[in-house]
Amino acid sequence: MRIYLDHNATAPLRPEVRDAMAAALDLVGNPSSVHAEGRAARAAVEGARAAVAVLAGADPAWIAFTSGGTEANNLALAGAGSGRRILASAVEHDSVLQAAPDGALLPVDRHGVLDLGTLDRVLAATEGPALVSLMLVNNETGVIQPVAEAAAIAHRHGALLHCDAVQAAGRVPLDLDALGADLLTLSAHKIGGPKGVGALALRPGLALSPLLRGGGQERRMRAGTENVAGIVGFGRAAELALAELDRQHAVAALRDRLEAALSARAPGTPLHGAGAPRVANTSCVGMAGVPSEVQVMAFDLAGIAVSAGSACSSGKVKPSHVLAAMGLPAAEAACAVRISLGPGTTEAEIDRIVEAWTALRARRSAAA
């Protein structure tokens, strides 16, 4: 039986979400139509919007549904960042870095945490308005960023702050006001919802220029007929994620079991980001001299799914810009894999990947 330990790439669709989506597929009306069928579809969308808003700690009137986290990030940077200088941490997701190719990259320390002093100095030297983009949780290492502190600095300099919270949802509590964020990105499929649905939460009253123009959907923030079934699935997944937040301590215990076992089998095993606060489910582990892609393929043959960093590169394994930004030598960064647990991960599965990891390391050492 296969073991799935790649929840940061995508989480399996929850059965409760599948059921909610199946029912929503029977809704005939367009949610913008005023007849009974349209009103029923609109009610389903607004119910999901309320659930996603509770998960984000945001005002439901200022939640715009998108086709995913990538579109939400692009909408935030282009829609609120137009005319502003974009400042992004060097460990942001590619959907942020590629959306602002001319933006300034802010350094992180060896644990992958943003240097707040540099942020303050760069903003002080920036002429004109700015927008800071800082993820709450890194997708490769699980490191938690000091978003509230960064937001306070940004606002002191008259800048906006966008927070990519895609990997944080369902793992740490979210609250737009407490974070101080002006914009916050979410994605359904990271929390057991469907792929292809995301959301951007905004501070009430914030002006946003839409990427997609046409009808007046989503408070004119994102034109196009809403994906009713997908949005309903997102709403149900948000409810489940919020209700199960207190289970993260059990996931953390499994992550710690994994890392302790690997360290016992091979003292000095690199655990990238372990020196900083992390979410419970993520380990970024190195195996000296064994390329990431070799490890991923070996685990796959052993019936275990893990990944080498981000899964948003058309299936390609490429050098990690996150680990490079943390100061790791290229040869070391090229030998790291990400193991990301889910709420259904068991001790037996952890023990099995430890055995597979140990066997692979022994084979490669013997061959060397």
Secondary structure, 3 states (H helix, E strand, C coil): CCEECECCCCCCCCHHHHHHHHHHCCCCCCCCCCCHHHHHHHHHHHHHHHHHHHHHCCCHHHEEEECCHHHHHHHHHHHCCCCCEEEEECCCCHHHHCCCCCCEEECECCCCCECHHHHHHHHHHCCCCEEEECCCECCCCCEECCHHHHHHHHHHCCCEEEEECCCCCCCCCCCHHHHCCCEEEEEHHHCCCCCCCEEEEECCCCCCCCCCCCCCCHHHCCCCCCCHHHHHHHHHHHHHHHHCHHHHHHHHHHHHHHHHHHHHHCCCCCECCCCCCECCCEEEEECCCCCHHHHHHHHHHCCEECECCCCCCCCCCCCCHHHHHCCCCHHHHCCEEEEECCCCCCHHHHHHHHHHHHHHHHHHHHHC
